[in-house]
């Protein structure tokens, strides 16, 4: 009996020593609207879930929710109900395709910097309650370079910048990278070309970005690939389904699946906390520093 008790104690000790797998937090942003950022977020989330990961997709566009529209969802509640204590985060989360969980945007929410201490604590607690059930959090940010976009990008571990071959897209993406780098010290960005007519076109777009950033900024860009221009993706959008499920053998779907496999092997930055509440704490901290969101 004593040996059994000792074995149980040893097992408990080992469990305490083993750290939980960190939650990966990926902010998908782009500077301007119309670059396909939400489609990238949704399809990457579903492709990642198909690898067996537990994925949460946070619609961080507080002014114009897009994720639920793309997926044909009709949320009854959102994060504002969580902040007011009317619903738990678990009650607000929607179950999407491939089992992803979707946190609907809190339209009309007060600015994050204006939340009370109790609301801050409630938000952190809400995310800590579901953190043990999440492997990956993908944050679909709003268009533009608002304080909201900056705060979410700073709080995330990885910033994926979606660009397409348009002058405005390149200019706005550079402006976002410049602001995050010079004002807030963010030094690593992953570049994804979207709606590329060919693989060389996607690579050329990345090279254009590098030529400018190498000259004026102290940042490290890494190219994670290009999503091809694909009529099947447009058809999937019209049917409010992710292309990885609607047309799983299409060029764009296969590219999203390959991207998810690559992203699953990205190293988690050293010193990053392993729980979702750490992300929310950073978000609140950076929002307060911005003055208001």
N, C-alpha and C positions, 0 to 999 in steps of 0.2 A: 504493500500500500504506500509505504514511504517512497519507494522507487517511482511508483506511478505519479505521486504528487511532485516529485523532483522533475520528472519528465515534462509534466504539464507546465511547471514553473520555467523550465528551460525553453520550452516552445513559446511561452508568452514573452520571455525575454528576447528571443529571436525576432518575434513579430514587432516588438518595439524598436529593435535595431534596424529593421528593414524599412527604409523610407518608401512612402507611396510614390508611384510613378507620377512625375509632374504633369499637370494639365498643360497642354500646348495651347497658347493663345496667339491667334493669327489675326492681325488687322488687315482687311482688304480695302484698299483705298485707291484713289486715282487722280485727285485734283479736280477734274471737270466731270460733268455728267455726260452720259451717253457713251461711255467707254465699255459698258458691259460688266461693270463691277458686281452688280447683284447676281447676274447670271453666273459669273465666276464663283462667287461665294456659295451659291446654292448647289451648283454642280460639283464643286470641290468637296462640299460637306457630304453630299450623297455618295460620291466616289470613295471618300474616306470611310464612311460608314460601311460600305460594302467590303472593306478590308477587315471588318470586325471591330472597328473602333466605335466608342460611344461619343457621338458628336452633338454638340449644341451650337446652334446658329443664332447669333444675337443680331437683330435688326437695330442698328445704332443710328438710323436716320430718324431723329426725333421729330422732324417736321413733315416728312413725306415717306411713310412706310412703303417699302417695295417688296420685301421678301414674301409677305402673305399674299400679295397680288400675283407675284410670279408663280407661287405654288397653288393658287386658287383656294387659299384658306380664308376663313372669316372669323377672326379672333373675337371672342366676347370680352376678354379682359387683356390687359397689358401690364407693363412694369409700373405704371402709375398706380394701379390697384395694389400692387405689392408695397409700394412706398407709403400708401395711405393705411396699410395694415388691413385692407379689405380681403386680400387673397394672399395665399402663399405662392412662392415662385413655382412650386410644383403644380399648383392649380392653374397657373397662367400659361405654362409651357404647353405648346401644341406638338403633337406627334406628326412628323412629316414623312415623306417617302424614305424608304430604307431604314426607318426607325430614328431618323434624326429628330432632335427636339428643337423647336423654334421658340425663341423668346420674342414676342411681338414688340415693335417699337412703341414707346410710350408717347404717343402724340399728345401735345398740349401739356407735357410735363413741365414743372417749373425748372428753371436753370439749375444744373447740378450744383453749382457753387452756392445756390440759395437754399439748399436743403438743410433742414435742422440736424443737429447732432443725432437725435433719435432716428431720423430718416436715414442718415448715413449708416448708423449702426444696423438698422433694419435691412438695408440693402446688402451690407456685408454678410449679415447672418443668413439672408435668403440664399445668396450664392454659396455660402459655406455648406448649407444643408444639401445642395445637389452636387457639390464638387466631387464627392466620392463616387458619383455615378457618371463622371465625365472624363473622357480622355483628351478631347480636342474642343476648344471653343473658337469658332470663326466669327469675327466681328465684321459685319458689313457696314462700313461707315457711310456717312452722307457725302454728297458731292460738294466740291468747294474746299476752302481752307479755313473753315470756321474753328472756333475754340473747341467745339465738340469733336471735330475730326482730329485735331491736334491732341487732345486729351486721350482719346481712345488709342491713337497710334503710339503715343508715348507709353501708355500702360501695357501695351501688348509686347510679347517677346519678339515677334516677327512682324515686319511691315511689308506686305506685298503691294507693289504699286502697279496698277493695271494701266497700260498705255496702248493707244492705237495710232496708226500712221496718219495723224492729222496734226498740223502745226499747233493748234490750240491745246491738244492733248499733251504734246511734248512740253510745251511752255508751262502748262499748269502743273504737270507732274514734277518738272524741275523746280518750280516755285514751292511746291509742297516739301520736296526733299531739302531744298535750301533752308526753309523756315525751320523744319524739324532738326536740321543739323546745326545751323548757326545759333538758333535761339535756345535749343533744348538738348543739344549734344547727341542726338540720334545719329549713329554712324554707319549702320548696316541696313541695306534695303534690298529686297528681292524684286526683280523686274519681270513682269509677265506681259508679253505682247498679245493683244487680242485682235481678232478679226483679220489675221494676217493672210495675205493671198498666197504666200509660200513661206517655207522655213527660212530661206535667206532673207526675205523681207522682214521677218520677225527679228532675226539676228541683227540686221542693219539698223533697225529701230533702237535696239539695245545699244549698239555701238555709237549711235548719235547721242544717246543719253550720256554714255561714258565720256565722250569727247568734251562735253560741256562740264560735267561734274569733276572730271579729272583736272580741268583747268582752273576751276573756281572754288571747289569744295574739298574738304577732307573727309570723304565718305567712301565706303566700299559697296559697290553694286554687284549683285550676282544675278546672272540670267537663268531663269527657271523654265524658259521655253516660250512657245507661242501657241495660242489657240487658233486653229485655222478658220477662215471664213467658211461657213457651212450653212446651206439652206435648211438642213435638218434642225439646226439650232433655232432658226427662226420659226420653223413649224412647231417645235417643242414649246417655245415661248407662247405662241398663239394658243396652244392647247393647255397652257399652264402646268407643264410637266418638265422636270429636268431632262435634258437631252441624254444624259447617261442612262436613263430608264426608258425614255420614249424611243430613242434610236441608239441602242447600246453598241452597235457596230459602226456607227458613223465616225467620221474622222475627228470631229470635235469631242465626241464621247470617249473615244479611245485616248485622246490627248489628256482629258480630265482625269481619266483613270491612271494614266502614267504619272501625271503630276501628283496625284494623291500618294502614289507609291514612293515617289521621290521625297515628298514632304514628310512622310511618315518616318523617314530616316534623317531628317534634319536634326542636328544636335540641339539639345536644350541648353541655352546660354547658362554659363556658370553663375551661381549666386541668385538665380531666379527661384522664387518660392514655388512650391508644388501644389498650391491650392488656389481655387478660384477666388476666395476672399482676398488673397494677396493682390490679384489683378484689380479687384474692385477697390481695395484700399489705395492702390496706386492711382487709379482713375479719379477717385475723390480728391486725393492729394494734389494731382496735377490740375484738376478742374479748379480747385481753390486758388492755386497759384496763378491761373489765368484770369482770376478776378470774377468771371462769370462765364457760363456756357450758354 
